[in-house]
Amino acid sequence: MLLPKPPKNGSRILLEHWSWLWNHMSFSAKVTVRNIFRYKSRMLMNIIGVAGCTGLLVMGFGIRDSLQGIGGIQYSDIQKMT
């Protein structure tokens, strides 16, 4: 009575029904695919995390490219050295 309840048996995912594809996958790939499709909230958080990191990278490159030419403009065009 003091033992924790055992976990429920997991249902099969779609890829497990396609034996020709499932049998060619490695063990770690099978575990990864099962976890992604069984836990929808984790999959959603994973997708949001990757998209957020990619967005930050793109924004960083955009800021760098937009500020790259400002130094030349400021010291050659705006402040005329006479």
Secondary structure, DSSP 8 states (H G I E B T S, - for coil): --S----------HHHH-HHHHTTS-HHHHHHHHHHHH-HHHHHHHHHHHHHHHHHHHHHHHHHHHHTTHHHHIIIIIS---
